[in-house]
């Protein structure tokens, strides 16, 4: 191990020592630490994790009490896209809003900064809820023509709000993590939730607005387009999630990150486990709006810990090592614990 900086020792008696100044451990990033040739008892301050650590002869151990620092990405279910109503036969719907997006690992939704990591106690169980996507609006008499709001996703104390449903011919859109788009010739875009997502796009006289996304409002890129989602590298590579659904009345792409395309029959569905909003159905089309995509919870933590899933929680791919960390993408509700 490279030489540690030491403080001046003022005096000692037996096994007791007195140090003139505060003890300041040598600082290393995780990568620098792992390049050391270490022996049992070596002690450093890890600037990557923000904790003191010691080497037990096999691996580095945190001295941050008994807790584990866990990064998270929690995305709620996307809202369903709105539809024309058989009672009018003339108004297309608004796109569904993306599910709320909260994370401690990079940018959060609504333009917010990363949130604080959570301290997790080994052996304790923590709730994970994966929000379902909202249903797309039906080609039926109001109020069935509007898309429904997506369901919330939860990890421990972190709750992301389900995306707002897109407006139907006669039925208003709803607020949510990101807001639903307004219907053609009718309602304006609904609001998103602060620090989770943006508002839905307003209607024009001839088109329904796109659903709001985690990184921008509906209609931002072009009239009727769903708002784009936010990219994250919590799984080691960049993936965009929580895009809004497209509106109606012309070309209406869904936002990047799983938003369903609008102005189709039926509206395009939001992508599963991205929280993407459903696309709207165009006027005089009986197929209805697209369903919102389900949400997801992704957790990242130091590789010397192991996670256990219970109560119905499941993950495609299981626990995966990425550098000095592990991550897991949870796609069904249940509980998790660490050891």
C-alpha positions in Angstrom: 0.0 0.0 0.0 1.3 3.5 -0.7 2.5 5.6 2.2 -0.3 7.1 4.3 0.0 10.7 5.5 0.4 10.8 9.3 -0.4 13.4 12.0 2.2 14.5 14.6 2.1 12.5 17.8 2.3 14.8 20.8 2.8 12.2 23.5 2.0 8.6 24.4 1.7 6.5 27.5 1.4 2.7 27.4 -1.1 1.9 24.7 -2.6 5.5 24.6 -1.6 8.1 22.2 -2.4 11.8 21.9 -2.5 13.4 18.5 -1.9 17.2 18.1 -4.4 17.7 15.3 -7.6 15.9 14.1 -6.8 12.5 12.5 -7.1 12.9 8.7 -7.0 9.5 6.9 -5.4 9.3 3.5 -8.2 9.8 0.8 -8.7 7.6 -2.2 -11.4 7.1 -4.8 -12.7 3.6 -5.2 -10.6 3.1 -8.3 -7.5 4.4 -6.6 -8.1 2.2 -3.5 -8.4 -0.9 -5.7 -5.1 -0.2 -7.3 -3.3 -0.4 -3.9 -1.4 -3.4 -2.6 -3.1 -3.7 0.8 -2.7 -5.7 4.0 -5.2 -6.3 6.8 -5.6 -3.3 8.9 -5.0 -0.6 6.3 -7.5 2.2 6.8 -8.5 4.9 4.3 -11.2 7.5 3.5 -13.1 6.5 0.3 -14.1 9.8 -1.4 -16.3 8.0 -3.9 -18.5 6.5 -1.2 -17.9 9.3 1.4 -17.0 6.8 4.2 -13.9 5.5 6.0 -13.0 1.9 5.1 -10.6 -0.8 6.4 -9.1 -3.8 4.7 -9.7 -7.1 6.4 -7.1 -9.1 4.4 -9.6 -10.1 1.7 -11.8 -7.0 0.9 -12.5 -3.5 1.8 -15.2 -2.9 4.5 -17.2 0.2 5.3 -16.9 1.8 8.7 -20.2 3.6 8.2 -22.0 1.8 11.0 -24.1 -1.1 10.0 -25.9 0.6 7.1 -25.5 0.2 3.4 -25.6 3.2 1.0 -28.0 2.4 -1.8 -28.6 4.3 -5.0 -32.0 4.1 -6.6 -34.0 4.8 -9.7 -37.8 4.7 -9.1 -40.1 5.2 -12.2 -43.9 5.0 -11.9 -46.3 3.6 -14.4 -47.1 5.8 -17.4 -50.6 7.3 -18.1 -52.9 5.9 -20.7 -53.5 7.8 -24.0 -56.8 9.5 -24.6 -59.3 8.6 -27.3 -62.0 9.9 -29.5 -65.5 9.3 -28.2 -68.3 7.6 -30.2 -70.6 10.3 -29.1 -68.6 12.9 -31.1 -66.7 11.1 -33.8 -64.5 14.1 -34.4 -61.9 14.8 -31.6 -58.6 13.0 -31.1 -57.2 12.4 -27.6 -54.1 13.6 -25.8 -51.0 11.5 -25.1 -50.5 9.9 -21.7 -47.9 11.4 -19.3 -44.8 9.5 -18.3 -44.5 8.1 -14.8 -42.7 10.1 -12.2 -38.9 9.7 -12.2 -36.8 10.0 -9.0 -33.2 9.0 -8.7 -30.1 9.4 -6.6 -27.9 8.5 -9.5 -27.8 11.3 -12.0 -30.6 13.8 -13.0 -34.1 13.3 -11.6 -37.3 14.1 -13.5 -38.6 17.6 -13.9 -35.1 19.0 -14.2 -34.2 18.2 -10.6 -30.8 17.2 -9.3 -29.9 13.8 -7.9 -31.5 13.0 -4.6 -29.7 11.6 -1.5 -28.8 7.9 -1.4 -30.7 5.9 1.2 -29.1 4.3 4.3 -30.3 0.6 4.4 -30.0 -1.7 7.4 -28.8 -5.2 6.5 -31.3 -7.9 7.4 -34.3 -5.5 7.3 -37.0 -5.8 4.6 -37.9 -2.8 2.4 -41.0 -2.5 0.2 -40.8 -2.4 -3.6 -43.9 -1.5 -5.6 -43.9 -1.5 -9.4 -46.6 0.8 -10.7 -48.8 -0.5 -13.5 -49.4 1.6 -16.6 -52.8 3.4 -16.9 -55.4 2.1 -19.3 -55.9 3.8 -22.7 -59.2 5.7 -23.3 -62.0 3.8 -25.0 -64.0 4.6 -28.1 -67.1 5.0 -25.9 -69.3 7.6 -24.3 -67.5 9.8 -21.8 -65.8 9.4 -19.3 -64.3 6.2 -20.8 -62.6 8.2 -23.6 -59.9 9.6 -21.4 -56.7 7.6 -20.4 -56.4 6.7 -16.8 -53.5 7.7 -14.5 -50.6 5.2 -14.0 -49.9 3.7 -10.6 -47.2 4.9 -8.2 -43.9 3.0 -7.8 -42.2 2.8 -4.4 -38.9 1.9 -2.9 -38.7 2.3 0.9 -39.4 6.0 1.6 -39.2 7.0 -2.1 -42.5 7.3 -4.0 -42.8 8.2 -7.7 -46.2 9.4 -8.9 -48.1 7.6 -11.8 -48.2 9.5 -15.1 -51.3 11.5 -15.9 -53.9 10.2 -18.3 -54.4 11.8 -21.7 -57.6 13.7 -22.3 -60.5 12.2 -24.3 -63.0 14.0 -26.5 -65.1 15.2 -23.6 -63.2 14.1 -20.5 -60.3 16.0 -19.0 -56.7 14.7 -18.7 -55.1 14.2 -15.3 -52.0 15.5 -13.5 -49.4 13.0 -12.5 -45.6 12.4 -12.4 -45.8 14.0 -15.8 -49.1 15.4 -17.1 -51.4 14.1 -19.7 -51.8 15.9 -23.0 -54.9 17.9 -24.0 -57.5 16.6 -26.5 -57.9 18.1 -29.9 -60.0 21.3 -29.8 -60.6 20.8 -26.1 -58.5 20.7 -22.9 -55.0 22.1 -22.2 -52.1 20.0 -21.0 -52.1 18.9 -17.3 -49.4 19.6 -14.8 -46.6 17.3 -13.8 -45.3 16.7 -10.3 -42.4 18.9 -9.1 -39.0 17.2 -9.3 -40.5 14.2 -11.1 -41.8 15.2 -14.6 -43.2 17.9 -16.9 -46.6 19.0 -18.0 -48.5 17.6 -21.0 -48.8 19.5 -24.2 -51.7 21.8 -25.0 -54.1 21.0 -27.8 -54.3 23.1 -30.9 -57.6 23.5 -32.8 -56.7 20.4 -34.9 -54.5 18.2 -32.7 -54.2 16.7 -29.3 -51.2 17.5 -27.2 -48.3 15.0 -26.4 -47.9 13.7 -22.9 -45.3 15.2 -20.7 -42.0 13.4 -20.2 -39.5 13.2 -17.4 -37.1 15.7 -19.1 -39.4 18.0 -21.1 -43.0 18.9 -21.6 -45.3 17.5 -24.3 -45.1 19.3 -27.7 -41.5 20.5 -26.9 -39.9 18.9 -30.0 -42.8 19.4 -32.3 -46.6 19.8 -32.1 -48.2 16.5 -30.8 -44.9 14.9 -29.8 -44.5 13.3 -26.4 -41.9 14.8 -24.1 -38.6 13.0 -23.9 -37.5 10.9 -20.9 -34.3 11.1 -18.8 -31.2 8.9 -19.4 -29.4 7.1 -16.6 -26.3 5.0 -16.3 -27.3 3.3 -13.1 -27.1 -0.1 -14.9 -23.6 0.7 -16.3 -24.9 1.9 -19.7 -27.0 4.8 -20.7 -30.8 4.0 -20.9 -33.6 6.6 -21.4 -36.9 6.1 -19.5 -40.2 7.9 -18.8 -41.1 9.4 -22.2 -44.5 10.9 -22.8 -47.1 9.4 -25.3 -47.8 11.1 -28.6 -50.9 13.1 -29.2 -53.4 13.1 -32.1 -54.1 14.9 -35.4 -50.9 14.2 -37.4 -47.5 12.8 -37.0 -47.2 12.2 -33.2 -44.1 10.4 -32.1 -43.8 9.2 -28.5 -41.0 10.8 -26.4 -37.7 8.9 -26.2 -37.8 6.6 -23.2 -40.8 4.4 -24.0 -43.5 6.8 -25.0 -46.1 5.3 -27.3 -46.8 6.8 -30.7 -50.1 8.8 -31.1 -52.5 9.4 -33.9 -52.8 5.7 -34.6 -55.6 3.1 -34.2 -55.2 2.1 -31.5 -52.7 4.4 -29.9 -49.2 3.0 -29.3 -48.6 1.4 -25.9 -45.9 2.8 -23.6 -42.9 0.4 -23.3 -43.0 -1.9 -20.2 -40.7 -1.1 -17.3 -39.9 2.4 -18.6 -43.0 4.3 -17.3 -43.7 5.5 -20.9 -47.0 7.2 -21.6 -49.5 5.7 -24.0 -50.2 7.3 -27.3 -53.5 8.9 -28.2 -56.0 7.7 -30.7 -56.9 9.9 -33.6 -60.5 11.1 -34.3 -63.1 8.7 -35.7 -61.0 5.7 -34.8 -62.5 2.9 -32.6 -59.2 1.4 -31.4 -58.8 3.7 -28.4 -55.7 5.1 -26.7 -52.6 3.1 -25.9 -51.9 1.8 -22.4 -49.1 3.3 -20.3 -45.9 1.3 -19.7 -45.3 -0.2 -16.3 -42.7 1.3 -14.0 -39.4 0.0 -12.6 -37.2 0.1 -9.6 -33.4 -0.2 -10.1 -31.0 -0.4 -7.1 -27.2 0.0 -7.0 -24.9 -0.8 -4.0 -21.4 -1.9 -3.1 -20.5 -5.3 -4.5 -19.6 -6.8 -1.1 -23.4 -7.0 -0.2 -26.0 -9.4 -1.6 -29.6 -8.6 -2.1 -32.5 -11.0 -1.6 -36.0 -10.6 -3.2 -39.2 -11.9 -1.6 -42.9 -11.5 -1.5 -43.3 -11.7 -5.3 -40.5 -9.3 -6.3 -38.6 -10.5 -9.4 -35.9 -9.3 -11.7 -34.8 -10.1 -15.2 -31.1 -10.9 -15.1 -30.9 -10.9 -11.3 -28.1 -9.2 -9.4 -25.3 -7.9 -11.8 -21.8 -6.8 -11.0 -20.7 -3.5 -12.6 -17.2 -2.4 -11.5 -17.1 -2.1 -7.7 -20.9 -2.1 -7.5 -23.8 -4.4 -8.1 -27.2 -3.4 -9.5 -30.6 -5.1 -9.9 -33.6 -4.1 -12.0 -36.8 -5.1 -10.2 -39.9 -5.5 -12.3 -42.6 -6.9 -10.0 -43.7 -5.8 -6.5 -42.5 -7.4 -3.2 -39.8 -6.8 -0.7 -36.0 -6.7 -0.7 -33.3 -7.1 2.0 -29.5 -7.2 2.0 -26.8 -9.2 3.7 
